[in-house]
């Protein structure tokens, strides 16, 4: 692979990657690290979203979603993002949050957006690629990053679509550096009838384990939970990897 042809931010991610990644290819402004096609939709909700009808309403729905997630995502100070730091946005979608994270870490920093969807990554790279914002096609259950290689990880409104959520969270815990934080945000409801809501969501292909289950998984992988709560319509968890003792 000719690395000189890569966008600056993508080229800056190469030292963070595991293995030679010789099969990687540049597509529409993002680095494709998978030699597989996109997986089948997890259920009717995702199928509708990826259909022609879903595409037709994509822009107005995304405009609303961007505003919601932007307001709900933890600010830089809660993520403990250092100026010049590196942050990973898992399930970055159209890249709006990734771009905001790039502004948080400043021009010396690096914000990396990861997603499985080629169409999403195409939109993300076209709209938000910058000197410090780059995008990769990769699987959250097998992140292509070295251990302890990023200062923070965000996983916002995507975990509910992941089949193997425990492995995905384990991967997030693996790549974050000691002292770094992981922010998870997903649809959630903990009031009366929560079990019924979760069951209906499951039929639609959405997996909603709740903030307690997410927090327990992150604790099992050595993180300290800073915040864990559900306030409809979202469940949120913020966790920190303990700093190494000198």
C-alpha positions in Angstrom: 0.0 0.0 0.0 1.3 3.4 -1.0 1.0 5.4 2.2 1.9 8.7 0.5 -1.5 8.6 -1.1 -3.4 8.4 2.2 -5.1 11.4 3.8 -3.0 12.9 6.5 -5.2 11.8 9.4 -5.4 8.2 8.0 -1.6 8.1 7.6 -1.2 9.2 11.2 -3.3 6.2 12.4 -0.9 3.7 10.8 1.5 3.4 13.7 -1.5 2.6 15.9 -2.7 -0.3 13.9 -2.0 -4.0 14.6 -0.2 -6.1 12.0 1.0 -5.1 8.6 -2.5 -4.5 7.2 -1.1 -5.1 3.7 -4.6 -5.8 2.3 -5.9 -2.4 3.4 -7.2 -0.1 0.7 -8.2 3.5 0.4 -11.9 3.9 -0.5 -13.7 7.2 -0.9 -11.4 8.9 1.6 -11.4 6.2 4.3 -9.1 3.2 4.9 -10.9 -0.2 4.5 -9.3 -2.8 6.7 -11.8 -5.5 6.0 -11.9 -7.8 3.0 -15.5 -8.8 3.6 -18.8 -7.4 2.5 -21.1 -5.5 4.8 -22.9 -7.8 7.3 -26.6 -8.5 7.0 -28.8 -6.1 8.9 -29.4 -7.1 12.5 -33.1 -6.8 12.2 -36.0 -5.0 10.5 -35.1 -1.6 12.0 -31.6 -1.7 10.4 -33.0 -3.2 7.2 -35.5 -0.3 6.9 -32.7 2.2 7.5 -30.6 0.7 4.8 -33.5 0.4 2.3 -34.3 2.9 -0.4 -37.1 4.3 1.7 -34.7 4.6 4.6 -32.2 6.4 2.4 -34.9 8.9 1.3 -35.4 10.0 4.9 -31.8 9.7 5.9 -30.9 13.4 5.9 -33.7 14.8 8.1 -33.5 11.9 10.6 -29.7 12.3 10.8 -30.0 16.0 11.3 -32.2 15.4 14.3 -30.0 12.5 15.6 -26.9 14.7 15.3 -28.4 17.3 17.6 -29.6 14.7 20.1 -26.2 12.9 20.3 -24.3 16.1 20.4 -26.2 17.2 23.4 -26.0 13.9 25.2 -22.4 13.0 24.5 -19.9 13.6 27.4 -18.0 16.8 27.0 -14.2 16.8 26.5 -13.6 17.4 30.2 -15.7 14.4 31.2 -13.8 12.2 28.8 -10.5 13.7 30.1 -9.4 14.4 26.6 -6.0 16.0 26.5 -5.1 18.6 24.0 -3.2 16.7 21.3 -4.7 13.4 22.4 -6.1 10.5 20.4 -9.7 9.5 20.6 -11.6 6.6 19.0 -15.3 7.0 17.9 -16.7 3.5 17.6 -19.7 3.2 15.2 -19.0 6.7 13.9 -21.8 6.6 11.3 -21.8 9.9 9.3 -18.9 11.2 11.4 -20.4 14.2 13.1 -19.3 13.2 16.6 -15.9 12.2 15.3 -15.5 15.7 13.9 -16.5 17.3 17.2 -14.0 15.1 19.0 -11.4 16.3 16.5 -12.1 19.8 17.6 -11.9 18.7 21.2 -8.3 17.3 20.9 -7.1 20.2 18.7 -5.0 20.2 15.6 -2.1 18.2 17.2 -4.6 15.5 18.3 -6.3 12.7 16.3 -9.9 11.6 16.1 -10.5 8.2 14.5 -13.9 7.1 13.4 -14.6 3.4 12.9 -17.7 1.8 11.3 -18.7 -1.2 9.3 -20.9 0.6 6.8 -19.2 1.7 3.6 -22.1 4.1 2.8 -21.8 5.8 6.3 -18.0 6.0 6.0 -18.3 7.5 2.5 -20.5 10.3 3.9 -18.3 10.7 7.0 -15.1 11.1 4.9 -16.7 13.4 2.4 -18.1 15.7 5.0 -15.7 15.6 7.9 -12.2 14.2 7.0 -9.6 16.7 8.1 -5.9 16.8 9.0 -6.8 15.4 12.5 -10.0 13.5 11.6 -9.7 10.1 9.8 -12.0 7.1 9.2 -11.4 3.4 9.1 -13.7 0.5 8.1 -13.3 -2.1 10.8 -15.3 -4.4 13.2 -15.8 -3.2 16.7 -15.5 -6.8 17.9 -12.0 -7.0 16.5 -10.6 -3.4 16.5 -7.4 -3.1 14.4 -5.7 -0.9 17.1 -2.8 -1.8 19.4 -3.4 -2.2 23.1 -3.6 1.1 25.1 -3.3 3.1 21.9 -6.0 5.8 22.4 -6.8 8.3 25.2 -10.6 7.8 25.1 -13.3 5.8 23.3 -16.8 6.8 22.5 -19.5 4.3 21.6 -22.6 6.4 21.0 -26.0 5.0 19.8 -24.4 1.9 18.2 -24.0 -0.8 20.8 -27.7 -1.8 20.4 -26.9 -3.0 16.8 -23.9 -5.1 17.8 -24.5 -8.8 18.1 -21.6 -9.6 20.4 -21.8 -6.7 22.8 -19.5 -8.1 25.5 -16.6 -8.6 23.0 -17.2 -5.1 21.6 -16.9 -3.6 25.1 -13.8 -5.8 25.8 -12.2 -4.4 22.7 -12.9 -0.8 23.7 -11.4 -1.6 27.1 -8.3 -3.1 25.5 -7.4 -0.2 23.2 -7.9 2.6 25.8 -4.8 3.7 27.6 -4.5 3.7 31.5 -6.1 6.8 32.8 -8.3 6.9 29.7 -12.1 6.9 29.6 -14.9 5.0 27.7 -18.3 6.6 27.1 -21.2 4.4 26.1 -24.6 5.7 25.1 -27.5 3.7 23.8 -31.3 3.7 23.8 -32.5 2.7 27.2 -35.6 2.5 29.4 -35.6 1.3 33.0 -39.2 2.2 34.1 -42.3 0.0 34.4 -42.5 -2.6 31.7 -38.8 -2.4 30.9 -38.7 -6.1 30.2 -41.4 -5.8 27.6 -39.7 -2.8 26.0 -36.5 -4.8 25.8 -38.3 -7.8 24.3 -40.0 -5.7 21.6 -36.7 -4.1 20.8 -35.1 -7.5 20.5 -37.7 -8.6 17.9 -36.8 -5.5 15.9 -33.1 -6.5 16.1 -32.1 -4.1 18.8 -30.2 -5.4 21.9 -30.7 -3.3 24.9 -28.8 -4.8 27.9 -29.2 -1.7 30.1 -26.6 0.4 31.9 -26.0 -2.1 34.7 -25.0 -4.9 32.3 -22.8 -2.6 30.4 -21.1 -1.3 33.6 -20.6 -4.9 34.8 -18.9 -5.9 31.6 -16.5 -2.9 31.7 -15.7 -3.7 35.4 -15.0 -7.3 34.4 -12.3 -5.9 32.0 -10.6 -3.8 34.7 -12.3 -0.4 34.4 -13.8 1.7 37.1 -17.3 2.9 36.5 -17.7 6.7 37.0 -21.3 7.0 35.9 -24.0 4.5 35.1 -27.7 5.4 34.7 -30.7 5.2 32.5 -32.8 8.3 31.9 -35.3 7.6 29.1 -34.7 7.4 26.3 -31.0 6.7 26.9 -28.7 4.5 29.0 -25.3 6.0 29.6 -22.1 4.6 31.1 -18.8 6.4 31.7 -15.8 4.3 32.8 -12.1 4.8 33.4 -9.1 2.5 33.1 -7.0 2.8 36.2 -3.7 4.5 35.8 -0.6 2.4 36.0 1.2 2.5 39.3 4.7 3.8 39.2 
